[in-house]
Amino acid sequence: MYKPTLDYAQQLDKEDKLAHLRAQFHIPKDKDGNDWLYFTGNSLGLQPKQTQQYIQQELDDWAKYGVEGHFEARNPWMPYHEFLTNSMAKIVGAKPLEVVVMNTLTTNLHLLMVSFYQPTKTKYKIVIESDAFPSDRYAVQSQLKFHGFDTEDGLIEWKPREGEELLRIEDLEKIVDEQGDEIALLLIGGVNYYTGQYLDIKRIVEIGHAKNCMVGIDLAHGAGNISPELHDSGVDFAAWCTYKYLNSGPGSLAGLFVHEKHAHNKELPRFAGWWNHNKETRFNMRQPFDVMPGAEGWQLSNPPILSMAAIRASLDMFEEVGMEALRAKSEKLTGYFEYLINQIDTDRIKIITPSNPKERGCQLSIQVKNADKSLHKKLTENNIITDWREPDVIRCAPVPMYNSFEDVYRMVEKLKELL
Ligand SMILES: *Cc1c(COP(=O)(O)O)cnc(C)c1O
């Protein structure tokens, strides 16, 4: 079992086959040159050192070729998004046909709801988690309004039970059992941004489909963190951003998944632009709209290559390491973090994230009784970068790509001291 000593943490780093990856990232430093202890990869992942070269190459090719870069660039811009598809599909457990990188997350959720939220007068309600990320809540509320429904009446919240923090799948089952005839869509965060709970996606899909509800998953906190097996889960659609665990830079583009079973359905309502029109005839102009099969059929515009270059730089690292190795380290790293926190002799601390590794990613959400934001401030002053959620929760994500066992050890030592 684990031991609560610096020696032991350093020993784990020595044995860690992925430890070399840390040197491939820019780790922010304090003014004396010490690395920050960075635990907010769930909010903005760190920058891989190779990102600069990938972006520079596109800048160079733009300088050299102008518009001809669409075909002449070393990575031609015309099909550039296709270079991202295979790696991205692997990360979320999808077929290449089912995945595309485009737009940003909330935009993708809306475009997906254009197709998969098709309310009728009687079957129109949407289920979300009560702790859904605000953007997802606003998105579904605005969809309800757009279709002429009342947001109070139309929105159903899946809530933790009184006195509990985590969601129970049987409570979702009960909601859908009782009100399924009125429910058109379940839109659920696969890994909850607040508690870090990793929900059973396959089970959610079964529950939804049993009552003919569409099911969508927001994977913002899942992509690059856990291995969701989207295809096998049978989920209708999903979307995720790439600037959290996928280390692709602030505001970078998002991923979109549409299950193969919808890939060839040209009847689905959707918005259109030239980029979801048939590639073969796109430049003949004046053609009637002919939608592409698969996830590419949800694109609208030609995509920003510089942002995609940053995504390529990151995906190449994921491709090299593989999610399996990352996940194995992640379970160990977060397991060690949890162990150290549980060693602190206090009744002020409670980890609200599930203790079962199968029900969480790398993040732990730590509730500190009688704490206020000054604790977070003190951590920050000590170069420990975490995320604070009112009233009393610190969210901390040790990321297997660049966090070390020593990071985790040092963080908990400081936390102990500050309490
Ligand atoms: C980070 C996050 C977002 C952010 O949405 P953007 O459209 O990328 O600004 C939305 N939803 C969830 C669940 C998130 O975690």
The ligand as an SDF file (V2000), in Angstrom:
LIG
                    3D

 15 15  0  0  0  0  0  0  0  0999 V2000
  -16.0140   23.6530  -19.5320 C   0  0  0  0  0  0  0  0  0  0  0  0
  -17.4310   23.3280  -19.7800 C   0  0  0  0  0  0  0  0  0  0  0  0
  -18.2140   24.0820  -20.6790 C   0  0  0  0  0  0  0  0  0  0  0  0
  -17.6510   25.2880  -21.3880 C   0  0  0  0  0  0  0  0  0  0  0  0
  -18.3330   25.5590  -22.5680 O   0  0  0  0  0  0  0  0  0  0  0  0
  -17.6440   26.3780  -23.7710 P   0  0  0  0  0  0  0  0  0  0  0  0
  -18.7130   26.3820  -24.7900 O   0  0  0  0  0  0  0  0  0  0  0  0
  -16.4090   25.6330  -24.1650 O   0  0  0  0  0  0  0  0  0  0  0  0
  -17.2940   27.7470  -23.2510 O   0  0  0  0  0  0  0  0  0  0  0  0
  -19.5230   23.6850  -20.8990 C   0  0  0  0  0  0  0  0  0  0  0  0
  -20.0470   22.6110  -20.2450 N   0  0  0  0  0  0  0  0  0  0  0  0
  -19.3220   21.8720  -19.3820 C   0  0  0  0  0  0  0  0  0  0  0  0
  -19.9300   20.6970  -18.7050 C   0  0  0  0  0  0  0  0  0  0  0  0
  -18.0050   22.2200  -19.1050 C   0  0  0  0  0  0  0  0  0  0  0  0
  -17.2970   21.5040  -18.2230 O   0  0  0  0  0  0  0  0  0  0  0  0
  1  2  1  0
  2  3  1  0
  2 14  2  0
  3  4  1  0
  3 10  2  0
  4  5  1  0
  5  6  1  0
  6  7  2  0
  6  8  1  0
  6  9  1  0
 10 11  1  0
 11 12  2  0
 12 13  1  0
 12 14  1  0
 14 15  1  0
M  END
$$$$
